[in-house]
C-alpha cells in the first residue's frame, strides 16, 4: 500500500462505517434525502476522510487535529442515529449495532490521538 493511512486499522474501520451508513441512509424515506440522509452520509464520510487528510500532514500535531475532527464527525453520526431511531427509520438492533461500531471507532481514534507525541 502506497499511503500511510491505508495501513491504519482505524481508517479501515471508518470505511466500514461509511458503507454501513450509506446502506442505512438508502432505507430512509425520500423526504429525508436532502436532510437526515445527506447529513448522516456526510458525517460518516468525514470520519474516514479526516483520517486520510491528517495522515498526510507533516507533524503529529496536525494529524491529531484532524483526528479530533474525525472523532467529532463520528459523534455526529451517533446524533443522526438517534434522530433516525426517534423517527422509526431503523430498528433498535440496527441502532445498537451501529452505535457499538462507532463506540469502538471513537476509542480507536482516541487511542491514536493519545499515541501521537508532540
KOLMAR-159964 format. One record per residue (C-alpha): residue in one letter; x negated, y, z. Coordinates in steps of 0.5 Angstrom, whole numbers, padded with zeros to 4 digits, always signed. Each point is the difference from the previous one (the first is absolute). Layout:
AXYZ...
REM end
This chain:
X+0000+0000+0000X-0003+0007-0002X+0003+0004+0005X-0001+0001+0008X+0008+0000+0001X+0001-0007-0004X-0003-0004+0006X+0004+0003+0005X+0005-0004+0003X+0004+0006+0003X+0000+0002-0007X+0003-0007-0003X+0005+0000+0006X+0002+0007-0002X+0001-0002-0007X+0004-0006+0002X+0005+0005+0004X+0001+0004-0007X+0002-0006-0003X+0005-0002+0005X+0003+0008+0001X+0000+0000-0008X+0005-0006+0000X+0004+0002+0006X+0001+0007-0003X+0003-0003-0006X+0005-0003+0004X+0003+0007+0003X+0006+0003-0003X-0001+0004-0006X+0002+0007+0003X-0007-0001+0004X-0004-0001-0006X-0003+0007+0001X+0000+0001+0007X-0001-0006+0005X-0002-0005-0006X-0005+0005-0002X-0002+0002+0007X-0002-0007+0002X-0004-0002-0006X-0004+0007+0000X-0002-0001+0008X-0002-0008-0002X-0004+0002-0006X-0003+0006+0004X-0003-0005+0005X-0004-0004-0005X-0002+0006-0004X-0003+0004+0006X-0004-0006+0002X-0002+0000-0007X-0002+0007+0000X-0003+0000+0006X-0005-0005-0001X-0003+0003-0006X-0002+0006+0005X-0007+0002+0002X+0001+0000+0007X+0003-0004+0005X+0004+0006+0003X+0003+0001-0007X+0002-0008+0000X+0003+0001+0007X+0004+0006-0002X+0003-0004-0006X+0001-0006+0005X+0004+0004+0004X+0005+0003-0005X+0001-0008-0002X+0002-0001+0007X+0005+0006+0000X+0003-0003-0007X+0000-0007+0003X+0004+0003+0006X+0005+0004-0005X+0001-0007-0004X+0003-0002+0007X+0004+0006+0001X+0003-0001-0007X+0001-0008+0002X+0004+0003+0006X+0005+0004-0005X+0001-0006-0004X+0002-0004+0005X+0005+0005+0003X+0003+0001-0007X+0000-0008+0000X-0005-0001-0006X-0004-0005+0003X+0001-0006+0005X-0002+0000+0007X-0005-0006-0002X-0003+0004-0006X-0001+0006+0004X-0003-0004+0005X-0005-0003-0005X-0002+0007-0003X-0001+0003+0007X-0004-0005+0002X-0004+0000-0006X-0001+0008+0001X-0002-0001+0007X-0006-0005-0002X-0002+0005-0005X+0000+0006+0004X-0004-0004+0005X-0005-0002-0005X+0000+0008-0003X-0002+0002+0008X-0005-0005+0001X-0003+0002-0007X+0000+0007+0003X-0003-0002+0006X-0006-0003-0003X-0002+0006-0004X-0005+0004+0003X-0002+0007-0001
REM end
